[in-house]
Amino acid sequence: MLPVGTLLNSGNYRIERHLASGGFGNTYEATHLGLNERVAIKELYLKGICNRSADGNVTITISENKRLYSSQLAKFKKEALRLRKLNSRHIVRVLNYFEENGTAYYVMDYLKGESLSARMKRTGRPLTEQEARYWLPQVLDALEESHAHSIWHLDLKPGNIMVNEEGEAVLIDFGASKQVSTNDSEGATTSTANCYTPGYAPSELTEGAVEKFGPFTDMYSLGATLYNLFTRQSPPSPSVVMEEGLPPYTVPVSDAMKKLIEWMMRYARTQRPQSVAEVRRYMEKHFGKEMPPKPEMGGDDMEVTEVNVEVVKKNEEAD
């Protein structure tokens, strides 16, 4: 890890503490010294591939790994640039990108709060339908913004939906995301297609069929997320859902919400909602325009976590 007190970006940022690490990077809490603001900084650091010298520089263990590292560096930069494009208070913001110490960094908002999975763990219960309906439009706002830039999240789940101190949902962890650009001769670009969380991934994602990804891919994951929020149970695989349906809910759920989840989690991608707009129309028709009241926030017992966005999350082996 970088030692506490390390200065980065010509002294603009000071490392305050290590937040978390994954197979592809480290995340730190830092201070922007000029603005006296807390930020989160993500560092590209591949376990088993990178070493850190005494002066803080990152080196590659063996020359055969340089090509892999260069590939991940390009993906890391693309990830930062993708997030930088997005403008929504319900998506974690990227504030800066720079290369230093033989590796790369990007700076994000420091989010203090808890994920929806942490909230269920703290309260010891699933969410109520009213609670979920309060945050669902905010998640839809985030997806609408990312989908407008042809960016699919690809790892939507309760652990990647943060509730900040203001009680608003913020979508994090775009490390598995992909962007499809009509101006890119290679078509789909960015992170590995083999990145997903079992139970939340539709068949096209588990198969790595990049050409079949679309807004409907995230819609499946959103349906699986809602199912988990109402049960605290991992969603079954797409084939089980298709053949046997979803197991019973553990809290009261309206028929309209059940039908929405079933629609989102249909096996055939053409039979799911094709856009955020379709889901909004469904919700307005069945639930009306009035928003549920804001759920109670955690008190002193709230399990406080900070945003931790993996560089690339891998199911088995990253490309």
N, C-alpha and C positions, 0 to 999 in steps of 0.2 A: 504494500500500500504506500501511497505518498504520505510522508510524515505530516502530522499536524503542524501548521505554520508555513508549509510550502507555498511559495508565491508562483502564480502562473500568469501567462499573457502579459508579460512586461510589468508584473507587479500589480495588475488590476484585481486579481482574485487571490484570496488567502484560504487555504484548506483549513477547515475547522474540525472536521471529523469524518471518518469513514462511515457510510450508511449501509452499503451492501455490495456484494460481488456476485457475478455469475460467470459462466464459462467464457464469456466474451468481453467482460468489462467490469470496471469498478465505478461506483457512484459515491460522490462525496457531498457533504454540506460545505459550503464556502461562503465567504463574504466578498461582495463587490466593494472594494475599499473606497472608491471614489464616491459611490452612492450610499455606502453604509447599508446595503441591503443583503439579505440572505438569498442564496441561489443554490441550486443543485448542479453539480458538474459530473458529466459522464465521461469516463476515460476508456478508450479502446485498449484492452489488455487481454490477450488470449491465453488462457491457462494451458500450460504444457508447451506453448509456443514462444511465449515472451519471458524474458528475465528483466530485472531492474538492477542497474548498476548502482554503486554507492552515491553517484551524483544525481540519481533520479532518472537517468535516461533509460528508455526501454530498448532492449536488444532482442534479436531473434536467436533462438537456441541453436539451430542448425540451418545451413544455407538452403536445404531442401524445403524448409518451411516459409521461405521468403515469398514465394508465389502465393501461398495461402494467405499470408498476412496482408500482402498487397491487395488481394481480392476483398478481404474483410475491411480493409481501410477504405476502399472505394465504396463499399456498401454502407459503412458507418457514415461517411460524408453524405451519401445520398439520403440516408435516413434523416440526418439533421436538416438537409435542404427541403425534404418533403414536409417535415413538421413545421419548418419555418414558413411555408406557404400558407398554412392553415390559420384562420383567424376566427376563433370561437372561444368564449370564456369557459366552454365545457371541454376544451382540449388543452393539455399541457403545452405551454409555449416554449419554443427554442429561442433563446436570446442572443446567442453568439456561437461561433465555431472557430476553432484555431488548431494549428498543429505545432507541437512543441515536445521536447524530450524524446524525440524519435517516435512519437505516436500522435493521436488526435484526441480532441476534447470537444464536447459541446455543452453549453450552459443552458439550463432550463429554469423555469419557475420552481421555487421551493414550495411544495405543497404540504401543509400540515393538516392532518385529518385521519380518516380511516377508510379503508376499502369497504365495499358492501359485504365481502366475505368476512372481514375483521369485525364488522358491525354484528353480523349474525353470531360470530363466535363470542363476542362480548356480551350480547343480550341472551344468548342461549336459545334463540328461537328464529324461525324463518321471518321474512318480512310479511307484513299484511299486504293485501292487494292495494289498499289505499296508499301505503308507503311506497310501494313499487310504482304506482301510477303517478306519484309526485316526481320521481326521478326519471321515469321512462322518457318523457318529452325532452328532458335535458340531454339524455344519451342520444336520442334521435337528432337533436340539434347538432351534436358532435359528428354523428355519422353523415348527416346531410352536408356538412362542410367538407368532410374528407372525401365523400363520394363525388362532390362537385368538382374535385381535383382528380377524379379517377383513382383515388387511393382507398384500398380496402384494408381494414384493420387486421383481420384474419386471426385474432386471438382475443376476441371479446368474451369476457367472463366476469363474475363478481369481483374477483381479485384485481381486475384492471379498471374498475370503476371506483374512483376515489370520491369521498364526500369531504369537502374542505370545511374550514372553520365556519364559513357562512352557510353551510348546509347545502351547497350546490354540488352536483355531480360533475366530475372532471374525468374524461377518458384518458387513460395513460397507456404506456407500453405499445408503441407502434413498431417495435423491433421486428415483428414478423410480417409487417405490412408490405404490400406490393403496390406499385403504381404502373398503370398501363397508359402509355402515351402514344397517340396516333402519329406523333412526329419522330418516334424512336423506331429505327429500322429493326431493332431486336425485339420490339414488342414489350412484353413484361420485363420490368427491370426491378432491381433491389434484392431484398433478402431471399433466403432459401425458401423454396416452396414446401419443404418438408418440416414446417414449423406449425404446430398446432397443439391444442390441449384436448385429449380424448374426451368424448362426450359433448364437446362444444363445437366440434368441427364437422361440417357436412361431408358427403362422400367425395365431392370434387377436391376438397382440401386434403383429406386423408390420402387420396390417390395422387396428390401433387399435380393435378391437371390444371396448370396455370391458365391455359387458354379458356377454361370454363369458369374462372373466378369472376365475380361481379358483386353488385350490391346485395344480391340474394344470398351470397356466401356469408356476409355479416349478419343478414337477417336470420339465418339458421342459428348462428351463435347467440344472437339476441334472444331468440325464443328459448334456447337451452339455458341461457342466463336467467330468464324469468322463471323457468321451471325450477332451477336450483334455489332461487330466492324464495320460492313458495314451499320448498321441501327440505332444504339443506342436504339434498341427496344429489350425487353426481348423475347427470343425464345419461341414459343408455345410448348405445351406439346408434347411428342412423338406420342400420338394417333392423335392429331390434325395435326401434320406434316405428318403422314402416310395417313390420310384421305383427307386432304385439301392442303398439300404442304406448303411451306414457304410463308409468306406475301412478297410483293415486297421490293426490296432493295431501299435505299434512296440515294445511290451514284452509279456511273457506276461500274458494276462488269462484268467481262468477262464470257462468257459461260463456259469456262474451270473451272473457280473458282466456279461458281454456281454448276456445276456438281460435283466438289470435295466436296463441302459442303453437297449436297444432298446425296452423297455416304456415307459420314461420319455419316449422321443423319438418315440412314435407320433404320426402327423399328427393323427388325430382325438382331441380332448381327452377324450372319454368313454372312450377305450381306454387312457389313461395311469393311473398311480396317482392315486387321488382324494384321498389324504391321506397324511400322514407315517406314520400307523399302518400303512397297507398296506405301505409300504416296510420298516418295522421288522419286520413279520411275515415278509416275504420274506427279509430278511437273516438273521433268526433261524433260519428253516427251512433255508436253504442254507449259512450260514456258522457257525451256532451262536451261543452267548452269549459265548464267550470273546473278549476284545478282543485285537487284535494288539499287539505291543510298541510303545512310543512311539518314533516316528522320531527319528533323531539331529538335533539342532539345529545350525545353522550356527556355525562358530567365528569367528575374527577376520575371515574373509573374507565373512561374511554381509552381504548387501546390506540394510542397515537402512533401513526406510521408516517413515513415520508415517501414521496414518490421515488420509485426505483424502476427505471425503464431499462430492460435488458437490451444490449446491442443487437443480438440475434438470439432468439430462444429456439432450441433445437429439440426435436422429438427423439431422433436417434443420432444421425450424423449430419452436420451442416455441409452444404456444398462448398 
